[in-house]
């Protein structure tokens, strides 16, 4: 089995150190399964870290200004507390290291066709919403799985797509019909992704 996770799985555990990732590490260690992390998921996770860090730095700066006012030291204590871009780069390295610890690999989206994304959006096909407007990053994730995992996987192993947005890809653990058809088009059985 090839495990692929969506960014929904990293929201609450940006450092990939919590119980779910410990279980995943044990599972990957004890089975012949592997982990593939789409680059879109990697980049979204880094961006969530960046946004969360900026929010907390702003809050801390506001608190320091209030402390300075209360203590009569209005000219000090509000300097930039850390280099946020440096912290983001350190996080990026940490995330890559955690994926390696999980014996996983980041898979790029360079082979994802913008033309295919536009077609899918205009035809309102999943993982886009019914209006074809929302779902760009999910569509990039799906196209990455199709082109970089399923089309290149010689052993024809099943892909476990782990996401909290199950309705974007199907219902009740079953892939949407249009996505099953995508699998068939590349010579895979329609149940190759769960």
N, C-alpha and C positions, 0 to 999 in steps of 0.2 A: 504494500500500500504506500502511496505517496500522500503525505499530509501537506495541505496548503491551508494557511489561515488568512482570514480577512483582518483588516485593521480593527474591526469591532472587538477582536480578541486582545488587542493591546491597549485599549483605552484605559482600563483600570489597572494595568500592570505594565507600564512603559519600560520598566527595566527587565521584564521577562524573568523575574525571580520568584514569583508567587507560586502557590500550590498547583495551579493549572499547568504552568510550564515545567514544574518539577515532575508532574505526572507524565507530561509529554516527553520529557527527557528520558524517563524510565521506560516508557513505551517504545520509544525509538531505539533505546539501547537493547531492549529485550526482544525485539522483533526484527524482521528484515525490511522494515519500513524506513522511509526516508522523508526528509522535510525539504520542501521547496517554498521559498518566500518570494512572492512577486515583488519586483522593485517598487511598484506602485504602493504596496503595503509598507515596505521599508521607508519610503519617502514620506508617506502619510504619517507614519509613526514618529519620524523625526520632526515633522511639522507640528504634531500634537505636543511633543516635548517643548519645542520652541515657544508655542503659544502659551502653554501652561507655565513655563519658566517666566516669560515676560509678564504674565498676569501676577504672579507671586512677587516678582521684583517690584512692579508698580505698587502693589499693596504694601510691601515692606518700606519702600521709599515714602509713601504717604504716612505710614506709621512713624517713621523716623522724623518727618517734618512736624508731626503732631507732638512727639516727644520733645523736640527742640523748642517748640512754642511753649509747652508746659514748663520746661526747665529754664526758659529765658536764653537759650543758646540757639537763637534763630539763624545764626550764620554757619552752623556746623552740623554734621551728621547726615546730610542728605546726598553725599556723593554717590556716584554709581558704585554699587556694592560688588559687582562682578562683571567680567567681560562675558556677555551673553552669547556672542558668536563663538567664543572659545569653548564655553560650556556646551553649546550645541554640537560642536565638532567632537568634543570628548564623548558626548552621548552617542553620536553617530558611530564612533569607534567601539563603544561599549555594546551597542546594539548588534553590530557586525560580529563582535566577539561572542555574544550570547547565542547568536544564530549558529556560529561555528561550534559552540559547546553542545548545541542540540544536533550536531552533525548535519546541519542544513546548509543550503546554498541560496543566495539571492539570485533570482532569475530575472533578466532584463525584459523590457518591453519594446526593444528596438524593432522587433519583427511584427509588432502590432500595427495594422494598417489603419491609417486615419480614414481612408475611404470606407473600410469595413465598419468602423465606428459610426461614421455618418450614415451609412446605409441602415445599420441596425437602429440608430436613433430615429431616422425618418420613417422607418417601418414600425416604430414603437415596439421593438422586440426587447425582451428581457436580456440583460438585467436593467435596461432603461424602464422608466415608468410608463404608464399608459399614454402619456402625452409625448414621450420621447425626449423629455427635457432633463429629468433627474436620472442619475445613474452612470455618469461618464466614468468615474473611477472604478465602479463595479464592472463596467463593460471592459475597461482596460485589464482588470484582474482576470475576467473570464477569457478574453482573447489571449492573454498571456498563458493561462492554463492550457488552452487549446493548442497554441503554437509552440510553446516551450516545454510543456510537460507531456500532453497526450500525443501530439504528432511525433515527438522524438523518443517516446518511451518504447523501447524494443520489447520489453517483457509484458506489455499490455496489462500492467497493474492497475488496480482501482485507485482513484483519487478521492481522498476524504477532504472536502471543502468545508472548513470550519468557519462559521459565521453566525452572528446573531441576527443578521438581516436575511433570514431564510426565505422570506417572501420575494426578495429580489432575484433569487435564483430558482425558486420553486416553492413547494409547500410540503410540510410533514416529512422532510428528509428526502423528498423525491424531486429530482431535477425537472424544471419546466420543460414542456414538450419541445419548444423551439431550441432549447439548449441541448436536449437529447438529440435532436435532428443535427445540430452542429457536430456532435460526437460521431454520428453515423457518416456525415460528409467526409470526415477524415479517416474513415475506416475503423472506427471504434464502436463497440456495442453501446446502446443507449443507456446502459446502467453503469458505465465506467466511472461516473462521478456521483458521489453520494454526499 
